């Protein structure tokens, strides 16, 4: 199962809206416990980064329930710098800059992709431990990237109005 949601790219309310979407959707997928918490943190960090660091008018949040994991992706239309995105190992006194470090620590794997329109997609995979044995794989590194892609041309699954 997969779902795509469009959020305002320039709204500081988008991270909290994304968290509400994740809570509502992954609850219906029976995702609980540690995986639930990890998905909330990862989604919040990725959407926050997109709002803060892109000039995108809209952000596409993708969630995909795989056999043994959930893949979350955040795509924006902001220009990619071409510089590989890496976790920032900031000082303990820093007020910000730890988002991708959290994503790196809370996900089985994560990565970035260029969108077909020149933007950026950042995705992360969270393993669902209670379903892991049914899938027959033992190493989180073997989880294949899912095929959730942004759909800039089609109608969004959910469109949130700009605050006004």
C-alpha positions in Angstrom: 0.0 0.0 0.0 1.2 3.5 -0.8 -0.1 7.0 -0.3 1.1 10.5 -1.4 0.2 13.7 0.3 0.9 17.3 -0.8 1.9 19.8 1.8 2.6 23.5 1.5 6.3 24.0 1.0 6.6 27.4 2.6 4.5 26.7 5.6 5.9 26.2 9.1 2.8 24.1 9.8 3.8 21.4 7.3 5.9 19.3 9.7 3.0 19.1 12.2 0.6 18.3 9.4 2.9 15.6 8.2 3.1 14.1 11.7 -0.7 14.0 11.9 -0.9 12.3 8.5 1.6 9.7 9.6 -0.2 9.0 12.8 -3.5 8.5 11.0 -2.2 6.4 8.2 0.3 4.1 9.9 -2.2 3.4 12.7 -4.4 1.8 10.0 -1.4 -0.3 9.0 -1.0 -1.6 12.5 2.5 0.0 12.9 3.2 0.4 16.6 6.0 0.8 19.1 9.5 1.7 18.2 8.8 1.7 14.4 5.9 4.1 14.9 8.1 6.5 16.9 10.9 6.3 14.3 8.6 7.0 11.4 7.2 10.1 13.2 10.7 11.5 13.9 12.0 10.7 10.4 9.0 12.3 8.8 9.2 15.4 10.9 12.9 15.9 10.2 12.6 15.4 6.4 9.6 17.7 6.1 11.3 20.3 8.3 14.4 20.2 6.2 12.4 20.6 3.0 10.5 23.6 4.4 13.8 25.2 5.7 16.1 24.4 2.9 14.1 24.4 -0.4 12.2 27.1 -2.2 9.5 24.7 -3.1 5.9 25.8 -3.2 4.8 22.3 -2.3 6.2 19.2 -0.7 5.1 15.6 -1.5 5.1 13.2 1.4 5.1 9.5 0.4 4.4 6.6 2.6 4.6 3.0 1.5 3.9 -0.2 3.5 6.2 -2.9 2.3 6.2 -6.5 3.4 8.6 -6.0 6.3 9.1 -2.2 6.5 7.7 1.3 5.8 9.3 3.7 3.4 8.8 7.4 3.9 9.8 9.9 1.2 9.8 13.7 1.0 10.1 15.4 -2.4 10.4 19.0 -3.1 10.7 21.1 -6.3 13.6 23.1 -5.0 16.8 23.1 -7.0 19.3 20.4 -6.0 22.8 21.7 -5.2 24.4 18.6 -6.7 26.3 18.2 -3.4 25.7 14.8 -1.7 23.4 15.2 1.3 25.2 13.9 4.4 24.3 13.9 8.1 25.8 16.8 10.0 27.6 15.8 13.1 27.1 19.2 14.9 28.2 20.2 18.3 26.2 19.2 21.4 25.5 22.9 21.9 23.9 23.3 18.4 20.2 24.2 18.4 19.7 22.7 14.9 21.5 20.6 12.3 20.9 17.1 13.7 18.0 16.1 11.5 19.8 13.8 9.0 21.8 12.4 11.9 18.5 11.3 13.5 17.2 9.9 10.1 20.5 8.0 9.7 20.2 6.5 13.2 16.5 5.7 13.2 16.3 4.1 9.7 17.5 0.9 8.3 18.7 2.8 5.3 18.1 6.2 3.6 19.1 8.0 0.5 18.4 10.8 -1.9 17.3 11.0 -5.5 16.9 13.7 -8.1 13.2 14.1 -9.2 12.4 14.1 -12.9 11.8 17.9 -12.6 15.1 18.7 -11.0 14.0 18.7 -7.3 15.1 16.3 -4.6 13.6 13.3 -2.9 14.9 12.0 0.4 13.7 8.6 1.6 14.1 6.4 4.6 13.1 2.8 5.4 12.1 1.7 8.8 12.0 -2.0 9.5 8.8 -3.5 11.2 10.4 -6.0 13.5 7.2 -8.0 14.2 6.8 -8.6 10.4 10.5 -9.1 9.6 10.6 -12.9 10.0 7.7 -13.4 7.6 9.6 -11.7 4.8 12.5 -14.1 4.9 15.4 -11.5 5.0 17.7 -10.9 7.9 19.8 -7.9 6.9 18.2 -4.4 6.8 20.7 -3.4 4.2 19.0 -5.7 1.7 15.7 -3.7 1.8 15.2 -2.5 -1.7 14.1 1.1 -2.3 10.4 1.2 -3.0 8.8 2.8 -6.1 7.0 5.6 -4.4 7.7 8.6 -6.6 6.4 12.1 -6.5 3.6 12.9 -8.9 3.8 16.5 -9.8 1.3 16.2 -12.7 -1.5 14.3 -11.0 -4.0 15.3 -8.3 -2.6 14.8 -4.7 -4.0 12.2 -2.4 -4.6 15.0 0.1 -4.1 18.7 -0.5 -3.7 20.9 2.5 -4.8 24.6 2.0 -2.3 27.3 2.7 -2.9 29.0 6.0 -4.8 32.1 5.4 
